Amino acid sequence: QVQLVESGGGLVQAGGSLRLSCAASGSIFSINSMAWYRQVPGKQRGLVATISSGGSTFYADSMKGRFTISRDNAKNTVYLQMNSLKPEDTAVYYCNANIWPAGSGGYREVWGQGTLVTVSS
């Protein structure tokens, strides 16, 4: 079974940095786009950043210049480097990927379980 496992969340002071990781595991034929989303309790889950299999990136406006998404295709892993963190960045961060499981007929969307990032003021 294909799954995504996030790590790297935690508590950080405002202005600090954190690096999130998300590794895909299982029998995988191919991974297309990968992304990070975040969700604050009571609000909808929102896009943080995406990265294509070729490395093209897209960021939500409020993350531009502070967050960097990257991936290691050999390790089936996506990263999110978060700098200059603000209290309003506090949320559960979810990894998302379009994965083609080995032996299946095509890509399907997979979500991680989420990792909590708390930024104190």
Long-range contacts (C-beta under 8 A, 24 or more apart in sequence): 1-26, 2-26, 2-27, 2-28, 2-99, 2-101, 2-110, 3-110, 3-112, 4-95, 4-96, 4-97, 4-110, 4-111, 4-112, 4-113, 5-112, 5-113, 6-93, 6-94, 6-95, 6-112, 6-113, 6-114, 6-115, 7-115, 8-115, 9-93, 9-115, 9-116, 9-117, 10-116, 10-117, 10-118, 11-118, 11-119, 11-120, 12-85, 12-117, 12-118, 12-119, 12-120, 13-119, 13-120, 14-85, 14-86, 14-87, 14-119, 14-120, 14-121, 15-84, 15-85, 16-85, 16-119, 17-81, 17-82, 17-83, 17-84, 17-85, 18-82, 18-85, 18-117, 19-79, 19-80, 19-81, 19-82, 20-79, 20-80, 20-82, 20-93, 20-95, 20-115, 20-117, 21-77, 21-78, 21-79, 22-77, 22-78, 22-79, 22-80, 22-95, 22-97, 22-112, 23-75, 23-76, 23-77, 24-76, 24-77, 24-97, 24-99, 24-110, 25-76, 26-101, 27-101, 27-102, 27-103, 28-76, 28-99, 28-100, 28-101, 28-102, 29-100, 29-101, 29-102, 29-103, 29-104, 30-99, 30-100, 30-107, 31-73, 31-76, 31-97, 31-98, 31-99, 31-100, 32-97, 32-98, 32-99, 32-100, 32-107, 33-97, 33-98, 34-69, 34-71, 34-78, 34-95, 34-96, 34-97, 34-98, 35-69, 35-78, 35-95, 35-96, 35-97, 36-69, 36-78, 36-80, 36-93, 36-94, 36-95, 36-96, 37-93, 37-94, 37-96, 38-89, 38-91, 38-92, 38-93, 38-94, 38-117, 39-91, 39-92, 39-94, 39-114, 40-90, 40-91, 40-92, 45-94, 48-80, 48-93, 49-80, 51-78, 82-117, 85-117, 85-119, 86-119, 87-119, 87-120, 87-121, 88-119, 89-117, 89-119, 90-117, 90-118, 90-119, 91-116, 91-117, 92-116, 92-117, 93-117
